[in-house]
Amino acid sequence: MKASILKATLLALAMAGAAQAQGRAKEWKEDHPRRAEVNKRLENQNDRIKEGRENGTLTKGQAEQLHAEDHAIRQQERAEAATQGGHITKAQQRQLNREENKVSNQIYEEKH
């Protein structure tokens, strides 16, 4: 009897965990406008870095450094979204944009 209660409890917990994971996955699939704007900027900067590498205006080391800075911003955006139910606040968006502006200026300076 105890074994069947234990099995039923474990099954219920597993089902609840699966449902919760599906809910989180759904949140991450839907693009929140502030997240989409931040991530679009990161994509554009990635393209600018690749272009600089291809046309020789950025060295391999410069490109790697710039990519690393953009990657850190993306990780920060994801971490903040994870604590906010899949979105970021306006204040977080402003902060991320300021960080992106710094990297954008670095890309420009290093390419010219």
C-alpha positions, -999 to 999 in steps of 0.1 A, spaced: 0 0 0 28 24 9 45 15 -24 14 24 -44 10 57 -26 47 65 -32 43 56 -69 12 77 -72 29 107 -55 60 103 -78 38 101 -109 18 132 -98 50 151 -92 64 141 -126 32 152 -144 32 185 -126 69 191 -135 62 183 -171 33 207 -172 53 234 -156 82 228 -181 57 231 -210 44 264 -196 80 278 -194 88 266 -229 57 284 -242 68 316 -225 102 315 -242 87 308 -276 66 340 -275 86 371 -283 80 398 -258 85 432 -277 112 445 -254 131 412 -256 127 411 -294 141 447 -297 171 439 -276 178 406 -294 173 423 -328 200 448 -319 223 420 -309 217 403 -342 225 435 -361 257 439 -341 267 403 -348 262 410 -386 283 442 -383 311 423 -366 310 395 -392 311 421 -420 341 438 -404 359 404 -402 350 396 -438 362 429 -452 393 431 -431 384 461 -409 383 439 -378 410 415 -367 401 380 -355 409 391 -319 388 422 -321 359 403 -335 362 376 -308 362 403 -281 332 421 -296 313 388 -299 321 380 -263 307 413 -251 275 408 -271 273 372 -258 275 386 -222 246 410 -230 225 382 -244 232 360 -214 222 389 -191 190 394 -211 181 357 -208 188 357 -171 166 387 -165 138 373 -186 140 341 -167 133 359 -134 105 380 -150 84 351 -165 98 354 -200 99 392 -204 121 421 -193 111 453 -177 115 488 -194 144 496 -169 161 463 -179 156 471 -215 172 506 -211 202 491 -193 207 464 -220 204 491 -247 231 512 -229 254 482 -229 246 475 -266 253 512 -274 288 508 -259 295 477 -280 280 494 -311 304 523 -306 333 499 -301 324 482 -334 323 515 -352 356 527 -337 375 495 -344 362 493 -380 372 529 -388 
